[in-house]
Amino acid sequence: MTYEQFANWYDYLMSDAPYDEWCTFVEEKAAKYGKGKTLLDLGCGTGELSIRLAQKGFAVTGIDLSEHMLAVAQAKAEENGLTIPFFQQDMRELNGFSPFDHIVCFCDSLNYLQTEKDVFETFQRVYAHLKDGGLFLFDVHSPFKIDHLFLGQGTFASNDEQVSYIWNCFPGEWKHSVEHDLTFFVKNENGTYERYDECHVQRTYEIDQYRKWLEEAGFHLLEICADFKNEPPSERSERIFFIAKK
């Protein structure tokens, strides 16, 4: 997964992402189940959620694998008058931080982990970096979304004045996995277009599998809901949310 160019226009492409809903979700669950204000944002990307959470009073730290995403995040935080420490780190190898009150991982970041071992080790590292009673909140694609929406439709496209793209979805190597082949055409100032190609692989699992890994890592699972609603997932839910406590 390469983000060197992608980072420069990621926010433009993600302008409709539900960052405000994620922020509200964290606020509500932290108030209901947690305490304290220190928070780690795993897979923070360009810092959109980190910034919103900091503006709500959380003491936020962000990590991401892409130094280019983090550079954008740092610049945006400074523009907003915020001091948010951002670090380049792999969530599977999370290390070196004092325990947090909350750790969050949204926008399908966990779905980029390729193996069962990767997911379980991430849960273990998260557990080790939470205070006693600390919360772990995350979301993932549902199997329904990958199998029937991504793979069912197959091809998506957008013809925008500044950025156009063709997005093809192919079955991945594993069950409930998808390969996203994306071709972007970005308009230059002189009116010409530059082409960029990206390949992203995502994988998800059944709810019971996530539940098993969380419990094996030591977590107490508080709640499972879907699609920003405080309701149990259904067969056609697209985004599954987990709230777990150390």
Backbone torsions as a table, in degrees:
resi	resn	phi	psi	omega
1	MET	NA	117.2	-177.8
2	THR	-111.6	131.6	-175.5
3	TYR	-120.8	9.0	-174.0
4	GLU	-57.6	-49.2	177.3
5	GLN	-87.6	-35.8	-176.9
6	PHE	-56.4	-37.3	-176.8
7	ALA	-60.6	-31.1	-174.7
8	ASN	-68.4	-26.6	180.0
9	TRP	-130.3	18.8	177.4
10	TYR	-58.3	-46.0	-177.5
11	ASP	-64.0	-35.3	178.0
12	TYR	-63.7	-44.0	-179.1
13	LEU	-71.4	-27.0	-176.8
14	MET	-101.6	22.9	-174.8
15	SER	-63.4	-22.3	179.6
16	ASP	-96.8	4.1	-179.1
17	ALA	-64.6	143.8	-172.9
18	PRO	-82.8	56.7	-178.0
19	TYR	-61.4	-38.9	-179.9
20	ASP	-64.4	-36.7	179.0
21	GLU	-68.6	-39.6	175.5
22	TRP	-61.3	-42.9	-179.2
23	CYS	-62.1	-45.9	178.6
24	THR	-62.8	-40.0	178.4
25	PHE	-58.4	-46.8	179.9
26	VAL	-63.3	-45.7	179.6
27	GLU	-57.0	-46.7	-176.4
28	GLU	-67.2	-44.4	-177.9
29	LYS	-72.5	-34.8	177.3
30	ALA	-65.3	-40.2	178.6
31	ALA	-68.1	-34.7	-176.7
32	LYS	-77.9	-42.6	-170.2
33	TYR	-114.6	-19.5	-168.1
34	GLY	-114.7	-169.7	175.3
35	LYS	-155.6	158.5	179.7
36	GLY	83.0	172.4	-172.7
37	LYS	-128.7	-2.1	179.1
38	THR	-76.3	135.7	-172.0
39	LEU	-145.9	135.5	174.9
40	LEU	-109.6	126.7	178.9
41	ASP	-102.5	104.6	179.5
42	LEU	-80.0	135.7	-178.9
43	GLY	63.3	48.7	-170.7
44	CYS	-72.5	-13.8	177.7
45	GLY	58.7	-130.3	-178.1
46	THR	-87.1	12.4	169.7
47	GLY	84.2	10.5	-177.1
48	GLU	-59.0	-46.1	179.8
49	LEU	-75.4	-39.1	178.3
50	SER	-55.3	-45.4	-179.4
51	ILE	-64.1	-44.7	179.4
52	ARG	-61.9	-42.4	-179.4
53	LEU	-67.2	-38.7	176.7
54	ALA	-63.3	-38.9	178.2
55	GLN	-67.1	-20.6	177.3
56	LYS	-90.3	1.6	174.4
57	GLY	105.2	0.7	176.7
58	PHE	-78.7	144.4	174.1
59	ALA	-89.4	94.9	-166.6
60	VAL	-95.3	139.2	165.8
61	THR	-121.8	140.7	179.9
62	GLY	-122.4	141.8	171.5
63	ILE	-129.2	149.9	176.6
64	ASP	-155.8	157.3	-180.0
65	LEU	-78.7	-23.0	-173.9
66	SER	-97.8	117.6	177.6
67	GLU	-66.6	-27.4	-179.6
68	HIS	-72.0	-41.1	173.9
69	MET	-61.0	-42.9	-177.6
70	LEU	-66.1	-34.7	177.5
71	ALA	-63.4	-41.0	176.7
72	VAL	-64.7	-44.0	-179.7
73	ALA	-60.7	-44.6	-178.9
74	GLN	-62.1	-43.5	179.8
75	ALA	-63.1	-40.9	-179.3
76	LYS	-68.5	-39.0	178.1
77	ALA	-62.2	-44.0	179.4
78	GLU	-63.7	-39.4	177.8
79	GLU	-62.0	-29.6	179.7
80	ASN	-91.9	7.3	178.4
81	GLY	69.9	28.5	-176.6
82	LEU	-112.6	144.8	173.6
83	THR	-105.8	101.0	179.6
84	ILE	-122.8	116.0	176.5
85	PRO	-73.2	125.1	177.7
86	PHE	-115.5	138.6	-177.6
87	PHE	-133.4	142.6	173.3
88	GLN	-85.1	116.0	-178.2
89	GLN	-159.8	150.1	176.6
90	ASP	-87.3	126.7	-177.3
91	MET	-62.4	-24.1	177.9
92	ARG	-70.7	-18.7	-177.4
93	GLU	-122.2	28.3	-178.6
94	LEU	-49.8	127.2	-173.3
95	ASN	-162.1	150.4	168.1
96	GLY	93.1	7.2	-178.9
97	PHE	-109.6	150.0	169.3
98	SER	-70.6	153.0	-176.8
99	PRO	-59.8	145.0	-179.3
100	PHE	-104.7	159.8	172.4
101	ASP	-76.5	-33.3	-178.1
102	HIS	-141.8	141.9	169.0
103	ILE	-128.3	129.5	-177.1
104	VAL	-123.6	152.4	178.7
105	CYS	-150.7	100.5	-174.5
106	PHE	-120.1	-172.4	179.9
107	CYS	57.8	39.2	173.0
108	ASP	63.5	18.9	-175.5
109	SER	-58.0	-37.0	179.9
110	LEU	-65.6	-24.0	-179.0
111	ASN	-70.9	-10.9	177.2
112	TYR	-83.2	-11.1	176.4
113	LEU	-73.4	132.8	-166.8
114	GLN	-88.6	-24.2	-174.1
115	THR	-126.8	160.9	175.8
116	GLU	-60.5	-38.7	178.5
117	LYS	-60.0	-41.3	179.2
118	ASP	-59.3	-45.8	-177.8
119	VAL	-65.7	-47.8	-177.6
120	PHE	-64.0	-41.0	178.8
121	GLU	-65.3	-34.8	175.6
122	THR	-63.5	-44.7	177.6
123	PHE	-59.2	-40.6	178.8
124	GLN	-64.5	-41.7	179.8
125	ARG	-67.5	-38.4	177.2
126	VAL	-62.2	-46.7	-179.7
127	TYR	-57.0	-42.3	-177.8
128	ALA	-68.1	-21.0	-176.8
129	HIS	-105.9	15.4	174.4
130	LEU	-107.1	145.4	170.5
131	LYS	-69.6	160.4	172.9
132	ASP	-58.2	128.8	-175.7
133	GLY	85.5	-0.1	-179.3
134	GLY	-71.1	156.7	-175.6
135	LEU	-106.8	142.7	171.2
136	PHE	-118.5	117.1	-179.3
137	LEU	-121.4	129.0	179.4
138	PHE	-153.2	164.3	173.7
139	ASP	-131.2	159.0	178.1
140	VAL	-143.3	159.1	169.2
141	HIS	-64.5	143.2	172.2
142	SER	-79.3	156.5	172.2
143	PRO	-56.3	-36.3	178.5
144	PHE	-59.1	-44.2	-178.0
145	LYS	-63.4	-45.0	-179.1
146	ILE	-68.8	-46.2	-173.1
147	ASP	-74.7	-34.6	-171.8
148	HIS	-112.0	-29.5	-180.0
149	LEU	-93.7	-53.8	176.9
150	PHE	-65.9	-57.4	-175.5
151	LEU	-77.2	-26.4	179.6
152	GLY	-68.8	-39.0	179.7
153	GLN	-87.7	-41.0	171.8
154	GLY	87.0	-53.1	-175.4
155	THR	-129.9	133.9	175.5
156	PHE	-126.3	151.5	179.9
157	ALA	-150.8	152.9	176.6
158	SER	-144.9	133.4	179.2
159	ASN	-115.7	90.6	-177.0
160	ASP	-107.6	155.9	-176.8
161	GLU	-63.2	-36.9	-176.2
162	GLN	-94.8	-43.4	-179.7
163	VAL	-135.7	124.7	173.7
164	SER	-115.4	152.5	179.6
165	TYR	-148.7	156.4	169.0
166	ILE	-122.0	126.2	-173.4
167	TRP	-124.3	110.8	179.1
168	ASN	-107.6	136.8	-179.8
169	CYS	-113.1	130.4	179.7
170	PHE	-127.3	150.0	176.8
171	PRO	-58.7	137.3	179.2
172	GLY	-84.8	-174.5	-176.7
173	GLU	-70.9	-28.2	-174.3
174	TRP	-114.7	165.3	173.0
175	LYS	-59.0	141.1	-179.6
176	HIS	57.4	40.0	176.0
177	SER	-129.1	156.0	-176.4
178	VAL	-143.9	143.4	172.1
179	GLU	-104.9	121.2	177.6
180	HIS	-97.3	111.8	174.2
181	ASP	-101.0	115.3	-174.8
182	LEU	-118.2	133.2	173.4
183	THR	-119.9	121.5	-178.2
184	PHE	-111.9	144.0	173.8
185	PHE	-121.6	111.9	-174.0
186	VAL	-107.1	127.8	-176.8
187	LYS	-77.0	129.7	175.9
188	ASN	-87.5	169.2	-178.5
189	GLU	-63.8	-27.6	-179.0
190	ASN	-86.0	4.8	176.6
191	GLY	93.9	-9.6	175.8
192	THR	-81.6	166.5	-180.0
193	TYR	-117.0	143.8	176.3
194	GLU	-112.8	137.9	-177.0
195	ARG	-99.7	137.8	174.9
196	TYR	-131.3	141.0	178.6
197	ASP	-119.2	137.1	179.4
198	GLU	-132.8	147.6	171.2
199	CYS	-130.2	122.0	-179.4
200	HIS	-122.8	133.5	177.9
201	VAL	-112.5	130.3	177.2
202	GLN	-126.5	147.4	-178.9
203	ARG	-142.2	141.2	176.1
204	THR	-133.7	178.0	-175.7
205	TYR	-140.1	169.0	176.2
206	GLU	-67.4	153.8	-178.7
207	ILE	-55.5	-42.8	-178.1
208	ASP	-62.4	-29.0	178.1
209	GLN	-70.1	-44.1	175.8
210	TYR	-61.3	-41.1	178.9
211	ARG	-58.9	-44.8	-178.9
212	LYS	-61.5	-47.0	-179.1
213	TRP	-63.5	-41.3	179.2
214	LEU	-61.2	-46.1	-178.7
215	GLU	-66.5	-38.7	178.5
216	GLU	-66.6	-28.9	178.0
217	ALA	-77.9	-11.1	177.3
218	GLY	111.2	-2.4	-176.8
219	PHE	-76.6	152.7	167.6
220	HIS	-103.2	116.2	-177.0
221	LEU	-78.6	119.7	-176.4
222	LEU	-91.4	-37.6	-170.3
223	GLU	-162.1	143.1	169.5
224	ILE	-128.2	127.1	178.8
225	CYS	-142.4	-177.1	-173.5
226	ALA	-144.6	146.2	168.5
227	ASP	54.7	40.1	177.8
228	PHE	64.3	16.4	177.2
229	LYS	-110.1	144.6	178.6
230	ASN	-83.1	53.5	-178.4
231	GLU	-134.1	150.3	178.4
232	PRO	-61.1	151.7	177.5
233	PRO	-62.4	149.6	174.3
234	SER	-112.4	179.0	-179.6
235	GLU	-62.6	-25.1	-176.1
236	ARG	-109.3	12.8	175.0
237	SER	-62.7	146.4	-176.5
238	GLU	-106.0	-35.3	-176.8
239	ARG	-126.6	119.9	-176.3
240	ILE	-102.4	131.0	-178.9
241	PHE	-109.9	139.2	177.0
242	PHE	-123.1	135.4	173.5
243	ILE	-123.1	116.1	-177.0
244	ALA	-127.7	154.1	-175.5
245	LYS	-128.3	141.0	176.6
246	LYS	-81.6	NA	NA
